[in-house]
Amino acid sequence: MSAPILKRLRQFAPRSPRTLLLAEFPDAKALVAAAGALRGAGVRRFDAHSPWPIEGLGRAMGLGESILPWIVLGVGLSTFLGFLAFMAWASLDYPTVHSGKPVLSIWPLIPAAIEVTWMAAGTAALVGFMALAGLPLYYHLAFRSPRFKRASDDGFFITVEGDDPRFDAEATRALLERHGGRVERLDETSAKGAPRHG
Amino acid sequence: MSQAAAEAYVDPSLTPGELTRSIAEPVEARPPRWWMVGAAGAASLALLFVGSVGWLFWKGVGVWGLGSPTFWGFDIINMVFWVGIAHTGTAVTSFMTLSRQPWKNGINRIAEAMTIFAVLCAALFPLIHVGRPWLAYYFFPLPNSMGIWPNFKGPIFADFFALNTYLYVSALFWYLGMLPDLAALRDRATNKIAFWAYGLLALGWRGGARQWSQYQKAYLLMAAIGTPLVLSVCAIVSMTFAPSILPGWHATIFPLYFLTGALAAGFSMLGMLAVFTRSFFGFKRLITEKHLETINKWTLACILGVAYVYLVEFFIAWYSGNLYERFTIIHNRLGGPYAAIYWTMLACNVLIPQLFWLKRFRTRQNLMVFVCLAITVGMWCERFVILVLSVHRDFLPGSWGMYAPSLVEVATFLGTIGIFLTMFLAFLKFLPVISMAEVKHSLPSSHAGSAP
């Protein structure tokens, strides 16, 4: 019973590609130009990696607005109303009178409801971010390239995934090189073992 | 972010590679001797907490100096003291992110760490204050066989949620901000333990444009959640006092009172920690004198708010014409048995911080630490004044009494200072102290080529 559900859920899980073209660029400008050119050439499954967010890169890649704010708003609002309803129900379930206050009054319940809302909204922001950003994904083919370590330091990279049925390795390589990229090809079968440290 | 303003806070000659090295190397190197000595001292101090709380659990709350009419003593004083210090971290990150203040980049990680450790210290006090900490789960609205629920209308219930939410959301925010830096440490790791530890925490972050765009949105949302959260936590903590009818507590200015006090306490503590970090780690190019000066300007602004609240308290006590208000706030504070503490508070919180009007005090490390230390002492006195001076002499002279902490209470407080310092030193050693990705982002060279 549960196995098919798990299997079906797994197709949504982030996973590492089988083939990857990895290109290193000298600076942010070249990265943005190459990303724009890839998009212009109709390549879909690629990403541009940089140690800090680069303005204009998302636009060049044609990334849309994130839906994360809507997720956070939805979770926050439903938590607020839900927790308020719960406290109201519990106040009636076990009525107590404190300093002559009415058994059920909405105002003293609001501070706690707001705090719980932020707890839920913060969780939604972090978990939603992870889901939308494809994290956690501890193994990715790009990690096999020692050069890729600089993506968190001062390097600029583009990775093109080979899983796209229209993936044309030679044309893509030529395009990336034309924009100043140092290209290497990574294949899942070409290397063995987990990525090494050091 | 305006580029010119950002450049003033970072050394423009730094390259991203140098930046990674200078922040990551202290984490990777063997800890220096001062760190070992400091950590040993702080951990020993933290043991005081374990010992005194162990004794408390063994004997019961009778080992404290509490008794009629003062039932909220050192435990609540120190809780409010630590909560106050805790406020600045998330405030710095949230307010400054939303208002795009570039100076936060160098110090927000330190401020957030300070927040989390201080809230942890604060949260220990209510836990032991309830007397039977193994029953602390009664705070949670859990269904149980007795069919009872917490009093949802009580401010203590909201206070419980405020503290927990603050701790939790601050920790999430801290972690989210650290994610790209943890990936950088993972990529630089030269031994297996570091590789696995930072690797697990970094979640496989690759810095892809798709990840960055979601990340920036998530960070902004966290800041948007954090801003009202910070304001609400002060307000809710103050409301555990304000709804009671005691003179000195029953005032509508209390949320503002706690907010200004908390921010002043937090900024002055942040100033000290920033000085400590930059002088011991040699981060002088990353935490610049301009950072220190900006922190001190904020401290001064908050101190002016504190002084205003003190003034309003006196005014209302006089203007209300209420005998008890006048007695508690004017006579008992200025000339009562605890007058020394009140005058220390006024000197430390109002007089000494005025030195920050002078540029020399804002930029010279040792002068600035002196003022910050004074404010920290003053803020502690303020918590004492708020708590004890309102309850030890109430409406009926026949029920007056005095409160003095027992040795166990003092040891518990010193122990939390040890816990705070231990955690802060561990943070300095094991985590990236300055946000590499954010500082790189603000470097002038990082945008040279990108599209406008």
Interface residues (C-beta under 8 A of the other chain):
Chain A: D27 A28 K29 A30 V32 A35 D47 A48 H49 S50 P51 W52 P53 I54 E55 G56 L57 G58 R59 A60 M61 L63 S66 L68 P69 V72 F86 M87 A90 S91 D93 Y94 T96 H98 K101 S105 P108 L109 P111 A112 I114 E115 V116 W118 M119 A121 G122 T123 A125 L126 G128 F129 M130 L132 A133 G134 L135 P136 L137 Y138 Y139 H140 A142 K149 R150 A151 S152 D153 D154 T159 H197 G198
Chain B: T15 P16 G17 T20 P141 G147 I148 W149 N151 F152 K153 G154 P155 F157 A158 F161 A162 N164 T165 Y168 V169 L172 F173 Y175 L176 P180 A183 A184 R186 D187 R188 A189 T190 N191 K192 F195 G199 L200 L203 G204 W205 R206 G207 G208 A209 R210 Q211 W212 S213 Q214 Y215 Q216 K217 A218 L221 M222 I225 P228 L229 S232 I236 M239 M436 A437 E438 K440 H441 S446 H447 A448 G449 S450 A451 P452
